[in-house]
């Protein structure tokens, strides 16, 4: 079963309330670019909240391999971009980093064990050194040899945070270190010189020959990281932000203490960040030279090592000013700022060592009213000069609470004009089409969206409309291209929870409809569905919260993108149709006892073949990349208050 984020079903209960820790622990967190304090989401029915791949995503046959979305999700960020996004789901990022504030040291120990030695370890610890200073650390390891040859995965992610605020509330700073070391085998897909999936003698899928890599190199050793043929993507960000506020002081006086308060009216902010991005492909001892010559026009002698990389360093200095119109509402402010970005590339292409820079201006307005009925956001960024001069993005949204019977309505619009990612620049080592020296125009994408969320009725509707010009893409294993024609795409999503009686039985369904109009290099399934039918409740035990049932996913046939291992890109194709043999099916049992959570799952039950007596009816969501058969997953997620 594919994994992913979910929605619907009403508001999640609080982890503090449900775990019985309310007397010993108070913990909240915020994100770097938001002042809103948040609590944990402790719903247990949805396993996909525990793993980094969305349920709308598909991988290449092993958890941790390159992934893509079944939805149309164009990159809508102006400015410089390296262009390698097939592993984005497995990255720790700055945007989703949590800065905590807690009254007691808090630790999470998470461990997932799956079939064929698949393992995921996630460790989180945070504590306040003092009432005004919190530190946090997180480490995650994903390792899986995979069912098919040469798909071994070993991902390491780490994060360190610090949040300090002075006693008088005027000054605060944030420090963040995020690092990702992603290693994934590349097998080019299974060979098609015979019907291996249905052939006798290949019931053990690791015996099926693949297009890249040497035979039988998969290791079941937890500590093994040997990947002779694969992708190696390493990135890291070091960020330090300081803020100083001007405003009015106040305090709360009790019988024994005086609690200082401060209401900012003007905030000065400086942020400096340094990032590195290293994307590499390596084939140590080329086995099948015809794969490179046939798909890329690259001629390599058998046994030679093929290696290629793009390596970038990025330094950004930003200065911003906030103004708070309402002294007692920090959720309402106007922000303006300017950033200087310095870029240095170290490319194997030998064409040059690029050094680029950008100067861009940005602004933002936010207003979440104190009665929580209105939530307004407007933001924009414009590149004044440099490599991405003329790029811009602008976004605005308005959310309104319309009452319990109607719920929350959010509408918005976004427009982006951006230079295509550097991968489409001839200086990139991964620009392999030497016969085509084209220059790419700026992409322009408009996105209109609306969401109606009705927690009382356990219902959510959303719609997105995209209008796209000059979309850059890959038309083959190595050929970059750009669509000059205008096309649009409409997506409508419905999420609903139905109560099946009064004893805790539920049917949760997600239905996504997508349709492209116009001649564009984008294919998407018309219908994508996810369903969960099961029980959610306590079974009469006060400290038990349990969810069990059946889960399924399905999407209609369509001409799905193919994958290019060397460039790490999914590319457009319109000849072969991808069709699921059966809807994906899993059974699950998830439960929580106080702070202990456990997940037991049997996935890909649809692959059972009664005639063969095994789970061999593999679905193939990407051309030549089958999904595995039966997978058993057991996860333990435990939190502690020290």
N, C-alpha and C positions, 0 to 999 in steps of 0.2 A: 504493500500500500504506500503510495506517495505520502510524503509528510508535508505539513505546512501550517500557516497561521489560520485561525478561524475567526468567525464573528457570529453575532446573533446570540440569542439565548439570554438576553438581559445582562444586568451588571454582575460582575464577578464579586464573590464575597471576599472579605478581607482576610488575609493570611493571619493577621494578629488575632482577630476574633475567633477564627475557626480552629487555630492550633492551641488555644488555651494559654497563650503567652502574654495576655494583656496585662497581667500584674508585674511582669518582669522585663518586658521589652516594648519600646516604642521606636519604630524604625520607619523612615520615609526616605524618598530619594527624589532627585530632580535631574534633568538633563542640562547639558552645558548652555544651550541657547533658549532655555525656558526657566522661569522663576517659579513655576507651579510645582508644589510638593505633591508627590504621588505615593500611593500604597501598593503593596504587592497584589498580583492576581493569583488566586489559589484554586481556580477551577481545575478539576481533575479529569473531566470527561475527554478532553482534547489532548491526546499525546503529542500532537504536532507542535504544541507550544514548548515542548522540551527539546526539540531537535531543530537545527538551523535551516532545514529545507522546507519551504512553504508547500501546502498541499496542492497548490496550483503549479508546482515545479516538477520537472522530470530530470533525472540524471542519466548517465551513460551505462548503467548496469550495476553500479556499486555506490553506496552512500559515501559521499566525499568526492566523486568524480565531477567533471564539468556539468553544470546544470543550466536549464533555461526555464522560462515561464510559459505556460500554456496561454497566457494572456499577452496582449500587445502592450508592452511596457517600454516605450522609447526612453532614451536618456534625455532628460529635460533640464540639464544643468549647463549653463553657459561657461565659457572659459576653457582652459587647457584640460585635456583628459588623455590618459595614456592609451585607452582603448581595450584593455583586457578585463572583461567582466564575467567570464564564464564561471568564476569561482567566488563571486561576490557573496553568495549565500553563506559561505564558510568563514568570512572575515569578521573579526571584531572591528567596529568602526567608532569614530569619534561621536557621530550623531546619536548612537544608541547607548553611549556610555552613561552609567548611573553614578551620581555623586550622592553619597548617603549622609544621613544624620541619624544616629542611634544612641539610645541610652545605655545599651549593653553591647559588648562584643558579640557579633553575629556571624555564624559560619554555615555554609551550605556544602554538603558532600553529595555529589550526584554521580551515579555509575550506571551505565547502560551496557548490557552484554547481549550480543546477537549471534545468529548462526554464522558459522565459518569464521569464528574469532573476531567478529565485529565488536568494537568496544569504543565507548565514549566516556571520558572522565571530565567532570566539570567541578572545579573547586572555587568557592567564593568566600572571602573573609573581609569583614569591615568592622571598624571600631572607632570610637571617638577617643583621641589622645587627650583631649580636653573638651569642655562643652562647646568650644568654638572651632575645633579642628578635628576633621575626620580623615582617615585613610582607608583605602580599599584595595584589594588585590583579587585578581581572577586568573585562573589558568584552565584551559580546555585542551584535551587531546582527543582526536578522532583517528582511529586506526582500523583498517579493514582490508584483508587480502582480497576479498571479492570472490564471487563464484566462478567467473570466467578468467582466463589467463590475462596477465599483464594489466590488471586494474587495481593494483595495490595502492592503498591510500594511507598517508600519514600526515595529519594536520596538527600543528601546534599553534595555539593562540594564547596571548597573555596581555594583561591589562593592569596598570597601577594608577590609582587616583589619589588626589589629595585636595581637600576643600577646607580652607581656613577663612575665618571671619573674625575681625577684631572685636574686642569687648564693647566698644562704643558703636558698633554696627556700620561704621563709615567705610571700612576697607575690607575687601575679601580677595582671595586669589584661588585659582584652580590650576592644578598640575595634572597632566595626563600623559601616560605612555601607553601606546597601543601597538602591539606587534603581532604579525601573522606569518607563519612559515608553512606554506601549503605545498604538499608533494603528492602528485597523483600519477599513476601509471597510465599510459596511452597505448591501447592495442589496435586502434584503427577500425575496430569492429570485427566481427567474426567473418571468416572466409565463406564464399558462396560457391565454391567449385562443386559442392554437393550439399544435400539437405541435412546438415549436421544436427539441427534441432530435432528432427524427426527420425534421424537415422539410428540404426542399431549400433550399439557400442559407444554411444555418446550421451548416455543417460547421465553420466558424471560430466557436468558441463565444463569442468576444467580441462577436459580432453579435447575440446573443440579448438582447432587451430585459429589463430587470429592474424590480422594483416601486419601488425607491428609487434616487435619484441620477440624474444626467444621463447621457445616452448618450455612449459613447466617451470617457470621462475617464481611463481607465487609462493610466498612463505607464510605459514600459519604462526610464525613466531611473533608474539606481541611486541618484542623489542626490535624486530627487524625493520629497517627503513630502506632496504635495497630496492631501488627503482631504476633499472638499467635504461628503460625507455619511458620518458614521461615529461610532465610539466612541473616546473619548480617556480613558484611565485612567492616572493618574500617582500613584505612591505612593513613599514613602521612609521609612527607619527609621535613626535614629542611636542607637546603644547603647553604653554604657560600663559595664563590670562590673569590680569590684575584689574581691579575696579575700585574706584574711590568715589564716594557719594557726598554730595552737598545737599543739605536739607534742614529739617527741624528735629530736635531731640525731644524725647518724651520718656515716661517711665511708668511702671505699675508698682505701686507701693503696697506691700502686705505687712502683716504684723512682724515678720522676721527678716524680710528681704526687700530689696529694691531691684526690679527687673528693668534694665535700660531698654528703651525702644528708640528707633530712628526711622523717620519717614523721608526717603530720598526725594528730591525735586530735580537734581541734576546728577548724572553719573558720567564719569570719565573712565574709559576702558582701553586697555592696550593688550593685544594678543600677538604672540609670536609662536610660530609653529614650523617645525622642520620635519619633512617626510621623505622617505625613500621608497622607490618602487622598482623591483627587479623581477622581470618576467623572462624565464628561460625555458627552452625546449632542448632536450638532450636524448640522443639515441646512441648508447654506448655499445658499439659493435653491430652495425646495421646488418639485419638478417635478410630482408626482402628489398632489394634495391629497386625493383620494378614499381613498388608503391610510391617512391619518391619521384621517379622519372615519369610515371603515368599521371600522377595527380598534381605534381608541382613543377615538372620539368627540370628537376635537380638530379644530376648524375653523381652517384656515390659508389665507391668500390665496396664490395662485400667485406664486412668486418671492420670498416672504418667507423670512426665516431663522428656523428653529426651534432653540432652544438650551435645555438643561436640565442641572442638575448637583446633586450632593451633594458637599460638601467637609467633611472631618473632620480634626481635630487631636487627637492622643492623647498624653498624658504619663503614664508609669507609673514609680513609685518602689517598689522592692522591697528588703526586708531579709530575709536567710535565714541560718540556722545549720545547719551540718553536724556530725554526730558519727560518727567512724570507729571501730567496735568492734574491728577488727583493724588494728593500726598498719601492718602490711606489706601490706595489701590495700586500695588506694584505690578498688577497684571495689565495696566494701561500705560503705554509709553510710546514715544516717538524716538527712533534711533536712526542716526546718520553716521556714515563712516567712509574711510578710504583705505585701500589695501595695496601694498606693493608686493608682487610675486616674482621671485627669481627662480629660473629653471635651468638645470644643467643636465645634459644627456650624455651617456656613455654607451654608444651603439656599436654593435658588431659589424654593421653594414660597411664601415670604413668610409662612408660618403662624407661624413663630417662629425664633429663633436658639438652639437647645437647648444647654444646658450641663449635662452629667451627670457623675456621679462614682460610683465603685465602690470598696468595700473588700472584699478577699477574702483568705482564708487558704489556704495550700497545704502539702502534705506529700508526702514521697516516701521510699521505701525501695528500695535496690538492693543486690543481692549476686550478683556473678559470682565464683564461688569460684576459688581459686588453681589448682585442678586442672582448671578450665574445664569441669567436668561439670554444674554447676548455674548457672542464670541466673534470678534472681528479681527481679521488679519489681512495686511497688505504689505508686500515686500517686493523689492526690485534690486537689480544689479546691472551696472553698465560698465563695459570695458572701454576706457578712454583712449589708451594707446597700448602698443606692444603687439605680441604675437597674435592675440585674440581681439585686437581692436575692432570695435563695432559689435561685438557679441553683447547680448543682453538677455535677461530673463525677468519676467514680472508675474506676480501671482496675487490674487485677492480672493478671500472667502468670507462668507457671512453665515454664522450659525445662530439659530434662535430656538429657544425652548417654547413650544406652542401648547403646552399643557399635557397632562398625563395621558389623555386619550389619543393625542396626536403624536407627541414625542418631540424629537429634535429634528429640525430641518437645516441642512447645510448646503449652500450653493457656492460655486466659485468658478474662476477662470484662470488659466495660466498660458503664457506665451513665451516661447524661447527661440532665440536666433543664435545659433552656435556654429563655431568652426568644427568640422568633423574631427574626431579623435586623431591623435598623432599617428596612430596606426595607419591612417590614410595618407600620411606624408611620405614622400619618396625617401626621406632620410631614415625612416624607421627600418630596422633590420628585418622586420616582418612584412615589408612591402616587397613582395616577391615577383610582381608582374613587371619585369624590366622592359617589356614591349609597350607598356602603356604609361606614358608620362603625363597623365592628366592632372589638372588642378581642380579641386573640389570646391563647390560653392557652399555658402553657409546653409545649414539646415534651418527650417522654420517649422515649428510645431505649435499648434494651438490646442489646448485641452480645456473643455468645458465639463463640469461635473456637478452632481447633486446627490445628496444622500438623505433619506428619511429613516430615522431610527426610532422605533416604537418599543421600548423596553416592556411596557405593560402588556403588549400583545406578542412579545417575543418575535418581532418581525423587523426586518431591515431591507430597504430597497435602495439601490444606487445605480447611477447611470454615468457613463463617460462618453464623450464625443471628441474624437481627435481629427484635426485637419492638418495634413502633413505635406510639405514641399521639400524637395531636394534631400530626401532621406538617403544617407550613405549606408552601404551594406556590402556584403561579399556575395558575388554571383557564382563562385565556384570555390574550390579548396584554397585558392590563393589570389583570385582576381577581385580587387575592389571595384565598386561601381556606385553610381548615384542615380536615383530616380528623379527625373526633372518634372514629371507630371504630378499634378495635384490629386491626392486621394484622401478619403476619410474613412474612419472606422467608428462604429457604434458598439458600445458594450453595456449591457443591462444585467444587473446582478440582483438576485432575490435570496434572502436567508430567512428561514422560518423554523421555529420550534413548535411542534404539535404535541399536546399532552394526550397520551393514550390511556385514558382512564384517570383515576385519582390515586394510584398507588406508586407513582414514581416512574412509570414507563413513558418514554419520549421518542419522538421521531424528529431528528434535526436534518434539515435539507438545505443545500446550497446549489443554486442553479445559475449558471452564467451563460448568457447569449452574446455572441460576437458576430459582426458582419462587416466586411470591408466593401466599400463602394469606390469605384475608380480603379485605374491601372497602377497598382502599387506592389512593391516587392515584399508583401507581407501575407502570409497564410496563417489562419487561426482556426481552431475547431469551432463549428457553429454552436455546439452545446458542450459545456463542461459541467459535470455534476459530482456532488459528494453527498452521501447520505449516512446517517448514523441512527440505528434503531436499538434502543436498549433501556436499561434501568438506571436511574440516578436516585440515591437515597441513603438510608441508614440501616435498613433491615432490622429495625428495632433496637439497635445498639447506639447509645448516646455519643460515643467517641469515634464511631465509624462513619466514614463517608465513602461510598462505593459507587462505581459506574461500570457496567458491563453490557456487552451487546455485540452487534454486527456493524461493520463499517465498510463502505464501498466507494469507489471512484470510477468515473467513466467520462470519456470524451468521444465525440463523433469523429469519423474518419476525415482526414485532411492531409494536404501535402506539407508535411512537417519539415522544418529545416534539417539539413544534414550538418555534420560536424567535421571540422578540419583540425586534426591534432596538432600540427606544426604551428599554426597561427593561433590556436586556442579560440577559434571563432565558430559559432553556428552560422551557416550560410543558406541563402535562399535557394530553393529548388522547386520546380513545378511539374515534375514528371512522375515521381513515385508517391503513392498514397500510403499513409500510415494508418493502420486500423487495429484496434485492440481485438484480440481473439475472444476475450470475455471481460466484462467489467471486473476491476480489481476488487477483491474481497478479503476482509480480515475479521477475526474475532478478538475481543479485548476484554480485559478485566483490570480496572484501575481502582485503587483504594487509598485512603488516607486515615491514619490513626494518629491524632494529635499532630506532631510535626514530622511524622514518618509517612512518606508516599511511596507506593510501589505500582509498577506498570508491567502487566504480563500480556503479551500479544502473540498471535499467530497470523502472519501476513501472507498474502499471495496464495490464498486457498483456492483461487480460481484456476491455478495451474495444475490441479490434480487430474491425472489421466488414469482412469480405471483400467484401461486395456494394458497400459505399461506398468501400472502399479506404482506410480511415482508422480512427483510434481514437475512435469516436463512440458506443460503447455504454456510456454513463456510468452508474455506480451512483448512487443517490440515498439516502444513509443518513439524511438529514433532509429533511422535506417541502419541496420546491421548491428545495433546495440540492444540485445535482449535484456529484459529485467530478469532477476533470479526467480527460482521457484519458491517453495515454502521457506519462510524465515520466522524463527522464534526469537522474540526480543523480551528481555527482562530488565527493567530499570528500577533503581532504588534512588530516591531523592530525599535527603534527610537534612533538616536544619537544626542548629544548636544555638543555645544562648549560653555564653561562657560566664 
